[in-house]
Amino acid sequence: MRDQGNARGSLCSQRGRDQDRQTGLRASAAGTRPFPSTPRPGTWWSQPFCCRKAVFWLSGTQVSCPHVLSLGCSHLPAAQKADFSGDSTAATINHSLTLLQRLQELLQNGNGSDSVLRVRSAASDEPKVFHTHQLLLSLQSEVFESLLHNQSVVTLYEPPETAALFEKFIRYLYCGGVSILLHQAIPMHQLASKYRVWGLQRGVAEYMRTHLASESSQGHVVGWYHYAVRVGDAALQESCLQFLAWNLSAVLGSAEWGSVSVELLLLLLERSDLVLHSELELYTAVESWLSRRQPEAPVAERVLRAIRYPMIAPSQLFRLQAQSAVLARHRAAVQDLLFQAFQFHAASPLHFAKYFDVNCSMFLPRNYLAPSWGSQWVITNPARDDRSTSFQTQLGPSSHDAGKRVTWNVLFSPRWLPVSLRPVYSDSVAGAIQPVRIEDGRPRLVITPAMSSPDFAGVTFQKTVLVGVRQQGRVLVKHAYSFHQSSDEAADFLLHADLQKRTSEYLIDNSLHLHIIIKPVYHSLIKVKK
């Protein structure tokens, strides 16, 4: 009878944990607020140390670290309420914390154990032995349910990385909580996937997506991307790729740049939304990668042909031809691109477009942070009132237009109201003006040229606005809004940002950090037969 009672109690507690774990997953999707940090003047990124530990938990204890990702339920009042048909005498008695403590003691002491797991690893001659309870393992994992169906002692073989975390993994099965660090995310995800503990698997994947910006000595985003490709996690793969594209300059100077695979490098080089100082910076990083990895000639040539040489000034191209050992070794593979780049800089864009196709990625700038391409704008107290600024950019990347500048006017409004929300005046009492709340407005950013010129013929301007936020103690790009000359503003600019709150994740020391980039796009007006 005692065993049956224990089984029923464990089953009830497990159902409660399943409900709590689902609630926690929804709660964790909101993310966490970052540490305060101030970026260095004149830079887009700062590098303070940040906590890199997350806790997947099922308890009533509050966690002080603001970067904790919770997986589970922690005395959520909504989860405890029940429908008592309006009976005011109803109350909920909750001893879940005591139950969790008892379950943890059950695992530690092995009381009433009916199964044994022996975990072997190449890193040790002695197996790790866990005295467990078949019911609890089976409720969490269908793999353990199958393994323990007709036997009570099971030997498991694990790589050293997952074997080191197996005790944490088993504790999660009992208590619904586990703490992990950045370097433990992949092996914990591997354990959750192997033994089909889907709640833990989703929790670790969410932790990885929300901790891409965390500071680590060796870097982790590239490794997480490669892992996501292996396991087929498309969401994590896209999150890593987008983070690398928008924060590429921070990656180029880190230790993880050398671990970038050929496939990932080619994917990045294809993108026009890369955020970096200049195309020359990208070439220098690619040259370093090629010198370190020494790929086969076809791979090296494919990588070098992905560089957008027309975006590099002629003086810099001459220097690369004279000093770059990589370019000298593969000169024949890129000679045509270099020659075309010099032609592009020598002639007017209109004349060049008559003979060459300029509607390709080679002549499309990326998101360059150099001053000639745009300007940084830090708006202090952005919720206070409208602001405006102006700046100049080069007309285009061609050296033929080196002395030509375009002036841009920018207007920022924190509480712009669409026409549909503006008050309508009426003489009738029923049609009285309804008060409009500040919260009904949304941020608006308008970018317009302050001048017109015949030089604009054949050129349109793509405008990109980068929004810097503080994540895990670093200032990084969170959003990139792009719109073309036909539109002076991005329709969804900071649509979900609450700038009225000083604690908004979009504010850094109560300031909104923007970087506006103007990208000239050339179009062919007249085709000349060759």
C-alpha distance (Angstrom), angle and dihedral (degrees) to the residues before:
residue distance angle dihedral
M1 . . .
R2 3.80 . .
D3 3.82 91.2 .
Q4 3.80 91.4 49.9
G5 3.76 90.3 50.2
N6 3.78 91.1 50.1
A7 3.79 90.7 50.0
R8 3.80 92.2 50.5
G9 3.78 91.1 47.8
S10 3.80 92.4 49.7
L11 3.81 90.7 48.5
C12 3.81 92.1 51.6
S13 3.78 92.3 47.3
Q14 3.81 90.5 48.9
R15 3.82 92.0 52.7
G16 3.77 88.5 51.8
R17 3.78 90.3 49.9
D18 3.81 91.5 50.4
Q19 3.81 90.8 53.3
D20 3.79 91.8 44.7
R21 3.77 92.9 47.8
Q22 3.80 92.1 53.9
T23 3.80 90.7 48.9
G24 3.79 90.2 50.6
L25 3.78 92.1 51.0
R26 3.80 89.9 57.0
A27 3.78 90.9 46.5
S28 3.80 93.4 49.9
A29 3.79 92.4 54.3
A30 3.81 89.0 74.8
G31 3.82 89.6 68.9
T32 3.78 128.1 -145.3
R33 3.75 135.3 -80.5
P34 3.80 118.4 -104.8
F35 3.80 131.8 -122.4
P36 3.80 117.5 -96.6
S37 3.77 113.9 -100.2
T38 3.77 136.9 160.0
P39 3.83 119.5 -136.3
R40 3.76 118.8 -131.6
P41 3.83 112.7 -97.5
G42 3.77 112.5 -92.9
T43 3.80 94.8 15.0
W44 3.77 134.2 98.0
W45 3.80 97.1 -147.0
S46 3.79 135.7 50.0
Q47 3.78 126.8 -167.9
P48 3.86 112.8 -148.5
F49 3.79 118.7 153.1
C50 3.77 116.2 -96.9
C51 3.77 137.8 -169.8
R52 3.81 109.5 -96.1
K53 3.77 100.2 -173.6
A54 3.76 126.3 107.3
V55 3.77 128.8 -170.9
F56 3.77 125.6 -149.7
W57 3.77 101.8 -161.0
L58 3.75 147.8 168.6
S59 3.78 107.5 -163.6
G60 3.79 143.7 91.8
T61 3.80 94.5 -108.8
Q62 3.78 115.5 114.9
V63 3.81 116.1 -130.7
S64 3.80 117.4 -136.1
C65 3.81 98.1 -156.7
P66 3.83 109.2 92.1
H67 3.81 91.0 -149.9
V68 3.80 94.9 62.7
L69 3.76 113.6 124.8
S70 3.78 108.4 -150.8
L71 3.77 121.5 -146.8
G72 3.77 109.8 -176.9
C73 3.77 137.6 23.7
S74 3.80 125.9 -63.3
H75 3.77 107.9 -164.3
L76 3.78 92.8 -57.0
P77 3.80 107.2 -172.4
A78 3.80 92.6 -147.3
A79 3.79 90.4 57.4
Q80 3.78 91.6 53.9
K81 3.81 98.9 49.7
A82 3.76 118.6 100.7
D83 3.77 135.2 -176.1
F84 3.80 107.7 -98.1
S85 3.84 95.1 166.1
G86 3.79 91.8 -106.5
D87 3.80 95.9 -53.8
S88 3.81 104.6 159.7
T89 3.80 91.9 -160.3
A90 3.79 93.3 63.1
A91 3.79 119.0 113.2
T92 3.78 138.2 170.1
I93 3.79 120.5 -124.8
N94 3.79 109.6 -158.0
H95 3.81 123.6 -173.4
S96 3.80 96.4 160.2
L97 3.80 92.7 127.8
T98 3.78 90.6 57.0
L99 3.79 90.1 48.7
L100 3.79 91.5 51.9
Q101 3.78 90.7 50.2
R102 3.80 90.6 51.3
L103 3.80 91.4 49.9
Q104 3.78 91.1 50.9
E105 3.81 90.5 50.4
L106 3.80 88.5 48.5
L107 3.80 89.9 58.8
Q108 3.80 95.5 42.2
N109 3.80 96.0 48.4
G110 3.80 98.2 33.7
N111 3.82 91.6 -136.2
G112 3.80 111.8 174.2
S113 3.80 92.2 3.4
D114 3.80 114.4 173.6
S115 3.82 100.0 175.3
V116 3.80 138.5 43.0
L117 3.81 128.1 -150.2
R118 3.80 117.1 -159.4
V119 3.82 110.9 -165.7
R120 3.79 115.3 -162.3
S121 3.79 126.0 -168.5
A122 3.78 136.2 178.6
A123 3.80 88.3 -122.4
S124 3.82 93.2 67.0
D125 3.79 137.8 34.1
E126 3.78 92.3 -149.1
P127 3.81 118.8 70.8
K128 3.79 122.1 -131.1
V129 3.79 109.2 -116.6
F130 3.81 122.9 -150.6
H131 3.82 121.9 -173.5
T132 3.77 102.4 -150.1
H133 3.79 142.9 168.2
Q134 3.76 118.0 -111.8
L135 3.79 95.5 -146.6
L136 3.81 94.6 56.6
L137 3.80 94.1 45.4
S138 3.80 92.8 46.1
L139 3.79 93.0 50.6
Q140 3.80 90.8 56.0
S141 3.79 101.4 36.2
E142 3.79 131.1 33.4
V143 3.81 88.1 -161.7
F144 3.81 91.8 61.1
E145 3.79 89.3 44.1
S146 3.79 89.1 58.1
L147 3.82 95.2 42.2
L148 3.80 93.8 50.2
H149 3.79 96.4 42.1
N150 3.81 97.1 101.4
Q151 3.79 103.1 8.6
S152 3.76 137.6 54.2
V153 3.83 99.7 -158.6
V154 3.81 118.6 59.0
T155 3.81 127.9 179.1
L156 3.80 115.3 -149.9
Y157 3.80 126.7 -168.2
E158 3.78 116.8 -148.1
P159 3.83 135.3 171.0
P160 3.81 114.1 -108.1
E161 3.82 92.6 -102.1
T162 3.80 95.4 56.0
A163 3.80 94.3 35.6
A164 3.80 88.7 59.2
L165 3.81 90.0 57.9
F166 3.79 98.5 40.5
E167 3.79 93.7 101.1
K168 3.83 90.1 54.1
F169 3.78 88.9 47.5
I170 3.81 93.5 52.7
R171 3.80 90.7 46.5
Y172 3.79 88.9 56.3
L173 3.80 89.9 54.8
Y174 3.81 89.3 56.0
C175 3.81 102.9 36.3
G176 3.80 105.7 19.8
G177 3.80 92.5 -124.9
V178 3.79 136.8 97.5
S179 3.81 135.3 162.4
I180 3.80 120.1 -139.3
L181 3.80 139.2 179.4
L182 3.80 128.3 -144.5
H183 3.80 94.9 -94.0
Q184 3.82 90.5 49.1
A185 3.81 96.1 55.8
I186 3.82 97.4 87.4
P187 3.83 97.7 46.0
M188 3.82 90.9 45.3
H189 3.80 90.1 50.1
Q190 3.80 88.7 49.1
L191 3.81 91.4 53.8
A192 3.80 92.2 47.0
S193 3.81 90.8 49.6
K194 3.79 95.9 44.2
Y195 3.81 94.2 51.3
R196 3.81 94.0 34.5
V197 3.77 98.7 -120.0
W198 3.77 92.8 157.9
G199 3.80 98.5 -178.1
L200 3.79 91.8 56.0
Q201 3.79 91.4 43.9
R202 3.81 91.7 54.4
G203 3.79 91.1 44.7
V204 3.81 94.1 52.8
A205 3.82 91.6 45.5
E206 3.81 89.9 52.3
Y207 3.81 89.7 47.6
M208 3.81 89.5 54.4
R209 3.80 93.2 48.7
T210 3.81 92.4 50.5
H211 3.83 96.1 43.2
L212 3.79 100.3 53.0
A213 3.80 89.4 112.2
S214 3.80 95.5 51.9
E215 3.78 116.0 122.3
S216 3.79 116.7 -113.0
S217 3.79 132.1 166.8
Q218 3.80 97.0 -124.2
G219 3.80 99.5 24.8
H220 3.78 124.9 -114.7
V221 3.82 110.3 -157.1
V222 3.81 94.8 84.1
G223 3.80 91.2 48.9
W224 3.79 91.2 48.0
Y225 3.81 90.4 50.6
H226 3.79 92.3 52.7
Y227 3.81 89.9 47.6
A228 3.82 91.4 49.5
V229 3.80 89.3 53.4
R230 3.82 91.4 51.4
V231 3.80 94.9 49.7
G232 3.80 95.4 38.0
D233 3.83 97.2 -118.2
A234 3.80 98.6 157.0
A235 3.82 94.8 -180.0
L236 3.81 93.7 53.7
Q237 3.80 90.6 42.5
E238 3.82 92.4 54.5
S239 3.82 92.4 44.2
C240 3.81 91.3 53.5
L241 3.82 92.7 45.3
Q242 3.80 92.5 50.0
F243 3.80 92.3 47.3
L244 3.81 91.4 50.4
A245 3.82 92.1 48.1
W246 3.81 95.5 49.6
N247 3.81 94.7 42.5
L248 3.79 100.7 33.3
S249 3.80 96.7 133.9
A250 3.81 89.8 60.6
V251 3.82 89.7 51.7
L252 3.82 96.7 45.1
G253 3.79 91.4 63.6
S254 3.80 96.3 43.4
A255 3.79 133.2 91.3
E256 3.81 92.8 -110.0
W257 3.82 93.7 65.3
G258 3.79 89.8 82.2
S259 3.83 90.7 55.5
V260 3.80 93.8 58.5
S261 3.80 110.0 121.3
V262 3.79 123.6 -129.7
E263 3.79 90.8 -110.1
L264 3.81 93.4 51.6
L265 3.81 92.3 45.8
L266 3.80 92.0 52.8
L267 3.80 91.3 47.5
L268 3.79 90.6 53.1
L269 3.81 93.9 46.2
E270 3.80 90.5 53.9
R271 3.80 92.4 58.6
S272 3.80 124.8 95.1
D273 3.81 93.7 -164.6
L274 3.81 94.9 70.7
V275 3.81 110.3 133.8
L276 3.80 112.3 -144.3
H277 3.79 140.1 125.2
S278 3.82 97.9 -98.1
E279 3.79 144.5 -30.3
L280 3.80 88.2 -99.1
E281 3.80 89.5 61.0
L282 3.79 88.7 53.5
Y283 3.82 92.5 49.2
T284 3.82 90.9 50.2
A285 3.82 90.6 52.1
V286 3.82 91.8 46.9
E287 3.79 90.6 49.6
S288 3.82 89.8 52.4
W289 3.81 90.4 48.9
L290 3.81 92.4 50.3
S291 3.81 92.7 47.8
R292 3.79 91.1 51.0
R293 3.81 100.3 41.4
Q294 3.82 98.8 35.7
P295 3.82 95.9 -156.7
E296 3.77 123.3 -170.9
A297 3.80 116.9 -77.2
P298 3.85 96.7 -102.9
V299 3.82 90.9 53.3
A300 3.80 93.2 46.7
E301 3.79 91.7 49.0
R302 3.81 92.1 49.0
V303 3.80 90.1 51.6
L304 3.81 93.6 47.9
R305 3.81 91.9 49.0
A306 3.81 89.4 57.6
I307 3.81 91.2 65.8
R308 3.82 112.5 102.0
Y309 3.81 99.1 -130.3
P310 3.85 95.9 178.6
M311 3.82 86.8 66.3
I312 3.83 89.8 62.4
A313 3.81 118.8 82.6
P314 3.84 116.4 -111.7
S315 3.82 93.1 -116.7
Q316 3.79 89.4 56.4
L317 3.80 91.9 45.8
F318 3.83 90.1 53.9
R319 3.80 89.7 51.1
L320 3.81 92.1 49.9
Q321 3.81 91.7 51.3
A322 3.78 90.3 51.2
Q323 3.80 100.6 41.3
S324 3.81 110.4 23.0
A325 3.79 111.6 99.7
V326 3.81 91.2 -168.5
L327 3.80 92.2 52.8
A328 3.79 91.1 47.0
R329 3.81 90.6 52.3
H330 3.81 93.5 50.5
R331 3.79 100.2 28.3
A332 3.80 94.0 126.2
A333 3.80 91.7 57.7
V334 3.82 94.6 55.8
Q335 3.83 102.0 26.5
D336 3.82 92.0 106.1
L337 3.82 91.9 51.3
L338 3.79 92.4 49.4
F339 3.81 91.8 48.7
Q340 3.81 90.5 49.8
A341 3.81 90.6 49.1
F342 3.83 91.1 54.8
Q343 3.81 89.7 48.4
F344 3.80 89.4 51.0
H345 3.79 91.6 54.3
A346 3.83 94.5 43.6
A347 3.81 100.0 54.0
S348 3.78 133.5 50.0
P349 3.82 112.4 -92.3
L350 3.81 91.0 -118.6
H351 3.79 92.8 53.1
F352 3.81 92.0 43.4
A353 3.83 91.0 50.5
K354 3.80 90.6 58.5
Y355 3.79 91.6 66.8
F356 3.80 105.7 26.2
D357 3.77 134.6 48.1
V358 3.79 106.1 -110.1
N359 3.79 94.2 174.8
C360 3.78 93.6 92.1
S361 3.79 136.0 93.1
M362 3.82 93.0 -101.1
F363 3.82 89.8 73.6
L364 3.81 96.8 38.0
P365 3.80 114.7 97.3
R366 3.78 120.9 -132.3
N367 3.82 122.2 -136.6
Y368 3.80 98.0 -69.2
L369 3.81 118.5 -174.3
A370 3.83 94.7 -158.3
P371 3.85 113.0 122.2
S372 3.82 93.3 -114.3
W373 3.81 89.7 64.7
G374 3.79 101.0 48.0
S375 3.76 147.4 -45.5
Q376 3.77 140.6 -93.5
W377 3.81 115.8 -122.9
V378 3.81 123.1 -166.7
I379 3.82 111.5 -168.4
T380 3.79 112.7 -160.3
N381 3.83 116.0 -150.0
P382 3.83 91.1 0.2
A383 3.82 93.4 -174.7
R384 3.81 92.6 61.3
D385 3.82 105.0 78.3
D386 3.80 145.5 -43.2
R387 3.82 118.4 -55.9
S388 3.77 134.8 -167.0
T389 3.77 137.4 -168.7
S390 3.77 139.9 167.8
F391 3.79 135.7 -147.8
Q392 3.79 141.4 167.6
T393 3.79 132.5 -119.7
Q394 3.77 134.5 -177.7
L395 3.77 115.6 -89.5
G396 3.78 90.9 -124.3
P397 3.80 144.0 -26.7
S398 3.81 93.4 -97.8
S399 3.80 114.3 106.4
H400 3.80 87.1 -136.8
D401 3.84 86.1 72.6
A402 3.80 95.1 39.4
G403 3.81 94.2 121.7
K404 3.81 96.6 43.9
R405 3.79 119.9 98.1
V406 3.79 135.0 -172.8
T407 3.80 121.5 -150.1
W408 3.80 117.7 -143.4
N409 3.79 129.9 -162.6
V410 3.80 119.2 -152.3
L411 3.80 126.8 -165.5
F412 3.79 122.9 -169.0
S413 3.78 121.5 -167.7
P414 3.81 119.7 -179.3
R415 3.82 96.7 -164.4
W416 3.79 108.3 33.4
L417 3.80 113.9 159.4
P418 3.81 122.2 -145.7
V419 3.81 115.5 -129.7
S420 3.81 90.9 -106.3
L421 3.82 90.6 62.1
R422 3.78 99.2 43.0
P423 3.85 116.9 108.1
V424 3.80 118.4 -99.0
Y425 3.82 117.3 -142.5
S426 3.80 119.4 -131.9
D427 3.83 136.9 169.0
S428 3.79 94.4 -139.6
V429 3.76 122.8 89.1
A430 3.77 91.1 -128.9
G431 3.78 89.4 54.9
A432 3.78 95.9 51.4
I433 3.75 117.3 146.0
Q434 3.74 111.9 -86.7
P435 3.79 115.8 -138.0
V436 3.78 113.9 -104.5
R437 3.77 116.8 -139.5
I438 3.79 123.2 -140.6
E439 3.78 87.8 -125.1
D440 3.82 89.9 64.2
G441 3.80 91.6 68.8
R442 3.76 124.1 80.8
P443 3.81 133.8 -154.3
R444 3.78 115.8 -87.4
L445 3.81 131.1 -168.2
V446 3.80 121.0 -170.4
I447 3.83 122.1 -172.3
T448 3.81 118.9 -171.7
P449 3.82 134.2 164.7
A450 3.80 112.9 -109.1
M451 3.79 92.0 -148.8
S452 3.79 144.4 31.8
S453 3.77 127.2 -141.1
P454 3.81 140.5 173.3
D455 3.79 85.2 -118.8
F456 3.81 87.7 73.7
A457 3.81 90.2 72.7
G458 3.76 110.3 118.2
V459 3.80 92.6 10.4
T460 3.78 130.2 99.5
F461 3.76 124.6 -179.2
Q462 3.78 125.8 -129.1
K463 3.79 111.6 -156.8
T464 3.78 120.3 -151.6
V465 3.79 124.4 -172.6
L466 3.80 117.9 -164.0
V467 3.80 117.9 -159.0
G468 3.78 115.1 -153.5
V469 3.80 119.2 -153.8
R470 3.76 135.1 174.1
Q471 3.79 112.7 -105.9
Q472 3.77 122.8 173.7
G473 3.80 90.3 -17.6
R474 3.82 97.3 -49.8
V475 3.79 131.8 98.5
L476 3.78 107.9 -124.4
V477 3.80 139.5 156.4
K478 3.79 111.2 -85.2
H479 3.81 101.1 168.9
A480 3.79 137.1 18.3
Y481 3.81 117.8 -164.0
S482 3.81 117.6 -166.3
F483 3.80 129.3 -173.4
H484 3.80 134.8 160.7
Q485 3.80 135.2 -123.8
S486 3.79 91.7 -89.1
S487 3.79 87.2 68.6
D488 3.78 126.2 45.0
E489 3.79 95.6 -160.1
A490 3.81 144.3 31.5
A491 3.79 109.9 -107.5
D492 3.81 94.6 -145.3
F493 3.81 99.2 38.7
L494 3.84 108.2 157.7
L495 3.78 88.0 -24.4
H496 3.81 94.3 163.6
A497 3.80 98.3 32.9
D498 3.79 117.4 115.1
L499 3.80 102.9 -150.6
Q500 3.81 91.8 170.5
K501 3.81 90.3 76.6
R502 3.78 117.6 76.0
T503 3.81 87.6 -149.4
S504 3.81 93.3 58.0
E505 3.80 112.3 135.6
Y506 3.81 87.9 -130.9
L507 3.81 92.1 64.1
I508 3.79 126.6 79.1
D509 3.79 110.8 -162.3
N510 3.82 87.5 -19.4
S511 3.82 91.5 -53.6
L512 3.77 132.0 113.4
H513 3.81 111.9 -132.7
L514 3.80 114.8 -151.3
H515 3.79 133.1 168.5
I516 3.80 115.5 -163.2
I517 3.81 118.1 -156.9
I518 3.82 126.2 -171.0
K519 3.81 114.5 -156.6
P520 3.84 117.3 -168.6
V521 3.80 112.6 -142.5
Y522 3.81 117.6 -161.8
H523 3.80 124.5 -144.4
S524 3.79 130.7 -166.4
L525 3.81 111.4 -115.2
I526 3.82 101.7 175.8
K527 3.77 127.4 22.1
V528 3.79 116.5 -144.9
K529 3.78 119.0 -157.0
K530 3.77 111.9 -120.3
